[in-house]
Amino acid sequence: MGETRLMADELTGKVIVLTGGADGIGRECALAYVREGATVAILDRNFTAAQHTAGELGGGCIALGADVSDGESVRIALAAVTERFGRIDAVHNNAGISSPSRPLHETTEQEWDDMQRTNVKSVYWTTRFAFEALKTSKGCILNTASMVGLIGQADHAAYVASKGAMISLTKALAVDYAGYSIRVNAICPAGVWTPMLERWCAEQQEPDSIRRYLDEIHLLGACPHGDVIADAAVFLLSAKARFMTGCILPVSGGAELGYRR
C-alpha cells in the first residue's frame, strides 16, 4: 500500500506560478500541486527542462522560459499566464542559485550581484507583476528561503545574505498585503538533495565528507529529497493555512539543532 496522503485536492482549481520548477525542489512542488488539483505554470530559464516537467504534469500545466532576475522576462511570462488562465492564485518564488561557496572577501562583485538579482530581486519582479491578479484572487505568495538565512553558514556569505533578505522580505510583504487578504509565507529547508546541492557539494574541499555531514545533521534521518518540502508547501498554499501569514517555516528535520553534532 502506498504512503498515506495527508491532504486530498487541497488546491483544486488554483493556478500556481512556480519559478525554478523544472527540477529539484521546484519539480517536487509542481508534482505535489498537481496531485492536489492545481494547474501549474512553471517559469524557468531552462525552458527545455521546464517543458519536460510540464509534460509530466499534464492537466493543462505550462512551461515558460523566463529569467527571474530580469524584470521584462518576468513581466512577459506572468502576462502570458494571466492571458492563458485568467487568474493567478499563488506565486511560489522557488528559483535560486547557491554558487559561489566562499567567504565574502573572495566573492566577486559580479557573483554578489548575480546572487541578489536571482534570489531576492526576483521576488520584487514576481510580486510587482502578479500583485493585481493576487489581489483579485486573494491569493498567496510562498518563498523558498533556507535555514542558513536564519542561522548562518560558513563560506557561503552571498547566499546566506540573499536568503536572510528573502526571510525579512516575507515578513514585510505579509504586513503590507494582509489588508488585501494576500498571505505571504516562507519555507526553510536545510539540506535537500537537488542538482543545486550536488553542485554545491562538488565545490567543497572534501565532497564526500560534506555529504556525510549533510546526512548526519538531520535529526529525523538522512538528508531528504524535495518531497518533504513539497508537502509543507501544499499546506502553506492551502486553506488549512488560511490564518498563517508572515510564517518562516522550518522543514529541516531538526538540522538547525544538529549542525554542531
NORVENLIN-V960630 format. One record per residue. RES is the residue in one letter. SS is DSSP state (A for helix, B for strand, O for the rest). PHI is phi in whole degrees, 0 to 359 (999 if undefined). D_LAST is the distance of its C-alpha to the last C-alpha in Angstrom with 2 decimals. Layout:
# NORVENLIN-V960630
res = (RES,RES)
ss = (SS,SS)
phi = (PHI,PHI)
d_last = (D_LAST,D_LAST)
This chain:
# NORVENLIN-V960630
res = (M,G,E,T,R,L,M,A,D,E,L,T,G,K,V,I,V,L,T,G,G,A,D,G,I,G,R,E,C,A,L,A,Y,V,R,E,G,A,T,V,A,I,L,D,R,N,F,T,A,A,Q,H,T,A,G,E,L,G,G,G,C,I,A,L,G,A,D,V,S,D,G,E,S,V,R,I,A,L,A,A,V,T,E,R,F,G,R,I,D,A,V,H,N,N,A,G,I,S,S,P,S,R,P,L,H,E,T,T,E,Q,E,W,D,D,M,Q,R,T,N,V,K,S,V,Y,W,T,T,R,F,A,F,E,A,L,K,T,S,K,G,C,I,L,N,T,A,S,M,V,G,L,I,G,Q,A,D,H,A,A,Y,V,A,S,K,G,A,M,I,S,L,T,K,A,L,A,V,D,Y,A,G,Y,S,I,R,V,N,A,I,C,P,A,G,V,W,T,P,M,L,E,R,W,C,A,E,Q,Q,E,P,D,S,I,R,R,Y,L,D,E,I,H,L,L,G,A,C,P,H,G,D,V,I,A,D,A,A,V,F,L,L,S,A,K,A,R,F,M,T,G,C,I,L,P,V,S,G,G,A,E,L,G,Y,R,R)
ss = (O,O,O,O,O,O,O,O,O,O,O,O,O,O,B,B,B,B,B,O,O,O,O,A,A,A,A,A,A,A,A,A,A,A,A,O,O,O,B,B,B,B,B,B,O,O,A,A,A,A,A,A,A,A,A,A,A,O,O,O,O,B,B,B,B,O,O,O,O,O,A,A,A,A,A,A,A,A,A,A,A,A,A,A,A,O,O,O,O,B,B,B,B,O,O,O,O,O,O,O,O,O,O,A,A,A,O,O,A,A,A,A,A,A,A,A,A,A,A,A,A,A,A,A,A,A,A,A,A,A,A,A,A,A,A,A,A,O,O,B,B,B,B,B,O,O,O,A,A,A,A,O,O,O,O,O,A,A,A,A,A,A,A,A,A,A,A,A,A,A,A,A,A,A,A,A,A,A,A,A,O,O,B,B,B,B,B,B,B,O,O,B,O,O,A,A,A,A,A,A,A,A,A,O,O,O,A,A,A,A,A,A,A,A,A,A,A,O,O,O,O,O,O,B,O,O,A,A,A,A,A,A,A,A,A,A,A,O,A,A,A,O,O,O,O,O,O,B,B,B,B,O,O,O,A,A,A,A,O,O,O)
phi = (999,288,295,290,276,281,223,224,54,289,239,304,82,277,253,244,269,235,274,63,267,286,211,62,301,300,298,297,295,302,299,293,298,292,301,267,101,274,253,244,252,271,253,206,286,268,296,298,294,296,299,299,294,299,296,297,290,64,61,85,293,230,241,228,285,207,263,291,278,246,300,294,298,293,301,296,294,291,297,294,296,293,293,287,251,79,194,224,260,202,239,253,276,249,298,188,235,238,268,269,255,199,292,300,291,260,270,283,299,296,296,300,296,299,297,291,296,284,271,241,296,302,293,301,295,294,293,301,269,255,303,299,294,292,297,294,274,52,268,226,239,234,247,274,264,194,301,292,290,262,241,85,198,290,55,208,300,296,294,302,299,293,284,297,296,297,296,296,295,304,293,295,295,300,292,294,254,301,295,261,62,261,271,226,224,228,243,239,287,261,277,217,290,222,304,293,292,300,294,298,301,295,281,281,295,230,305,295,296,295,297,296,300,296,292,282,284,278,298,271,143,295,308,273,256,290,296,291,287,298,298,292,296,304,302,294,270,267,293,295,255,296,248,242,210,73,277,250,264,288,233,230,60,78,298,296,271,250,301,261,295)
d_last = (35.82,33.68,30.86,32.07,32.73,31.63,34.32,37.72,39.54,37.73,38.81,42.33,44.60,42.03,42.07,38.65,38.24,35.00,34.19,32.27,33.00,33.92,30.60,26.88,25.93,29.51,31.11,29.12,30.14,33.71,33.88,32.58,35.03,37.91,37.05,37.31,40.72,40.18,41.76,39.46,40.53,38.06,38.18,36.73,37.83,37.65,40.69,41.06,37.59,38.18,41.51,39.96,37.45,40.24,42.36,39.78,39.70,43.48,45.10,46.34,43.00,43.51,41.88,42.70,42.00,40.65,38.71,36.90,36.94,40.74,42.52,45.66,43.81,42.01,45.31,47.14,44.53,44.34,48.13,48.29,46.01,48.18,51.33,50.18,48.81,50.36,47.19,43.47,41.42,37.95,36.36,32.82,31.69,29.24,30.37,28.19,27.21,23.97,25.39,25.49,21.97,22.65,22.86,25.82,28.24,28.04,28.67,32.36,34.33,35.13,31.50,30.75,33.84,33.16,29.70,31.12,34.17,32.36,29.43,31.18,34.92,35.04,34.37,37.36,39.53,38.74,39.11,42.32,43.94,42.78,43.32,46.87,46.02,43.02,45.26,47.80,45.39,43.31,40.39,36.70,34.50,30.95,28.65,25.67,23.34,19.59,16.47,16.46,19.82,18.36,15.26,16.13,14.90,15.63,18.89,19.99,22.22,25.09,23.14,21.02,24.39,26.09,23.68,23.72,27.48,27.59,25.77,28.25,31.09,30.27,30.78,33.95,35.42,34.75,36.81,39.53,40.05,39.81,43.56,44.08,41.98,39.54,35.96,33.18,29.51,26.39,23.65,20.14,18.30,14.88,15.12,18.39,20.14,23.32,25.61,24.33,20.67,22.06,24.01,21.11,19.16,22.41,22.61,19.50,20.11,18.23,18.46,17.40,14.11,13.56,14.60,12.14,9.28,11.09,11.46,7.97,6.74,9.85,9.73,13.43,13.57,13.78,14.58,17.91,21.38,23.52,25.15,22.52,23.25,26.94,27.14,25.83,28.19,31.10,30.46,30.41,33.65,35.33,37.47,34.83,33.07,36.45,35.51,32.29,32.46,30.31,27.25,23.99,22.37,18.70,18.63,15.01,13.85,11.59,9.63,10.22,8.24,5.16,5.67,3.79,0.00)
